[in-house]
């Protein structure tokens, strides 16, 4: 398998492991993502998911498969559905996700990174979304994730030109949250994942849900949002958080 899922305490790590192809994502890999993400979703001990590569995060979809698997309208539709089902499985995971980006993060690789909640990059990372080089129209959900990150003007520049962007530019335009020297990225990702995992899951879950609703165009509270407030205030996590504050000790969630 060219995707590997490992768990250490409350942090799961999904590793793209196909170095001979610069971690290009095959149809099989896209198709495996929903099942792997379901394992993360169903494991109550896991609180954070990190998605990483190796020398490269991912050079994108495996274009060498396109002539066989994406030929004709039916083949293209089937391949696209596998890609977007894989992406949706990351976007809709109810737990926080962090992309740890090294080297190339191009095309489908950038799609995976944008599906994550947070993106931390090494200084050598390079980004690009290149459907304009292939005669493909970028998927709506993928485009929305890009617009949410960088705004419409930069989304248009990235999609129209298909140019490669360096890490400093990615940071400046909001494509990534942080940039670190290559040798320091792993430690910073582990630190951030550990910090998030130590926070109250009911708070993190509620924050993710509300932020996502806002980016989807919701402007007001509704019963679903008020239910999140109610769940939190009646949770053992709330009781522990207040007790820890009053006792001047770290909370144990």
N, C-alpha and C positions, 0 to 999 in steps of 0.2 A: 504494500500500500504506500502511496506517495503522499498521503496525509497521515499524520500521527497525532493522537490525542493522549496526553499525559496529565496526571493530576498530582499535585503536591499540596496537601492541606486544602485550604479554601480556593486555591488558584489552579485552574485548568489551562493547559497550553496546547493549542492546535498548531502544529508545525507543518509547513509546506516543505516537503523533502524530496525534491526532484532536481538535484544540482546539475546533472548532465544537461538539462533543458532550461537552466536558469529559473527553475521552479515554475515553468509554464504550466498552466492549468489545463488538464485534459478533460474530455467529456466525462470520463469515469470519475475524476476528482470532483468536478462540479456536482455530479450525481450523488456522490458520497456525503456532501456537506450536510444536507438535512438530517440524515441519520446521526452523524457525529454531533451536530448541535442539539439534537433531541436528547442525547446522552448527557450533555452538559445541563440542559434544562431540567432533566429528571433527577439529577444528583443533588440532593439537598445540601450536601457538604460543600459543594462548589458555589462560590460567591462571585468570582470574577473569571472571565476568559481572556487569555492573551493569545493573539494570532501572530505568528512570526514565520520568517523564512530562515535562510542561512546567510551566505554571502549576498544573496539577493532575496528580497521579499517575494516577488514574482514578476517575471517578464511579460505576463499576460496570458491570454488564452493560447492554446497550442494550435497555431495556424496550420501546421502540417496536417491536421485532421480535417480541415474544412472541406477539401475537395471530395473526401469520402463521406464524411458525416454531415456536412452542411450543404450538400449539393441539392439544388432544387428547393422549391418553397416549403415542402413538407419537412425535408431534412433541416433546413434553416430554422423552421418553427420549433422542431423537436429539440435542436441544440440550444436555441435561445431559451426555451422553457427550462432546460436543465440548469443553465447559467443563472437565470433569474430566481429559480426555486432555491438554489444554493445561496444566492445573495439575500433573499428574503429570510432564509433561516437564520442568518446572522442579524439582520435588521430587527427581526421580531423576537429575538431572544430576550427574555425578561430580566436578564442579568447584565451588568456592565461589561463591555468589551473594549479591549485595548489592542490596537495594531502596533507592533514593534517593527518599524520599517528600516530595512537596510538595502543598499544597492538599488537595483531596478525595481520600480513599482509602477508598472506600465499596464495600460489596457485593463484586462480582467483583474490584474493584481491591484490596480488602483480601485477597481470596483469593490473588491473584497475589503480593502483598507477603508474606503468610504462607508461601507456597511457597518463598520465598528463605531462605537461611541467616541473613542478618543484615538488619536494617532500621534505616536512619538516616533521621531525619525533620527537616524544617524546622519551626520554631516555629509556623508557620501551618497545619500539617497537621491534618486532621480525619479521624477514623476511624469506621466503622460497618459492621455486618454486619446486613442487613435482610431476611432471608427471612420473618420473622414479619409483615412488612408486605405480603407477596405470596402467602402461603399455600403457601410452599415449605419443605420440610425440608432443612436444610443437609446437604451430603454428609459421609459418615463421615471420609474423608481430610481434608477441609477442617476439620472439627470437631476432629479429632485435632491438626492443626497449631495450631489456636487454643488448645486445652487445654494443649499442650506449652509454648506461649508464656506464657499468663497464668494457668494453673491452672483447675480446674473451676468454682470459684465465680464468677470473673470471666467465664469463658466463658458460663456460664448467664446472667449479667446482660446481657452483650453480645447474646446470641442471643434471650433472652426479650423484651427491651425494644426492641432495634433503635435505641437512642439513639446520638447522635453524641458522640464522645469527643475531647477536645482533646489536643494533643501532650504536654502536661505529665502528664495522666492516663495516656496511652499509655506514657510512660516509666516512671511509677511502678508500673504493673501488669506491666511486662515485655513489652508489645506491641511496643515498639521498643527498640533497644539504646542509641541516642544521639539527642539533639535539639540542633539548632544554628540560629542565625539564618539566615534564608532566603539571605542573600547569602554565607554561609560554607559552606553544605551541600555544594555541588559540589566545593569544594576539599578538604573533609574526606573525602568519598567517594573522590575521586581518590587522596588520601593513603593511605587504608586499603586500597583496591584495589591500589595499588602495593606497599604493605608485604606484603600476602598473596601477591602475585605474585612477590615476591622470596624467599619462603621455599621450603623444599624441597617440591616437589610430592608426593613420596612421603609426607611427613609430613602435609601438609594433606589429601591424599586419604584416608590412613588414619584421621586424626582425624574427618573427616566421616562415614566409614563406621561407625566405632565409636560415635560420638554417636548416629547414626541408629538403630543396633541397640539401644542402651540405651533410647531413647525408644519403640521398638517393643516393649519389654518383655523383651528378652534381659538376663539377669543374670550370665552367666558367659562366659568365653572358650570358643571352640570352634576347630575346625580352620581355619575361614575367617579368624578374627581372628589366630590364630597365623601364618597365611600372610602377613598384613600385616606382622607383626614381621619375619618372615624376608625378605620382599621388601625392607624398608627396610635391614636390616643388610648385605645383599649388594648394595646399590645404589651407583652412582657418586655419588649425592647424599650418602650417609652418609660416604663416603671424603672428599669435598670438604668437608663440614661439619667433620669432625675436623681435616683439614689446615688449614683456615682458622682454626679456633680456636687450634691450636698455633702457627700463623704470625702470629697476632694481626692478621688482616685479615678484611674481610667475605667471606662465602662467595659463590661464583658458581654459582648453580643454573640 
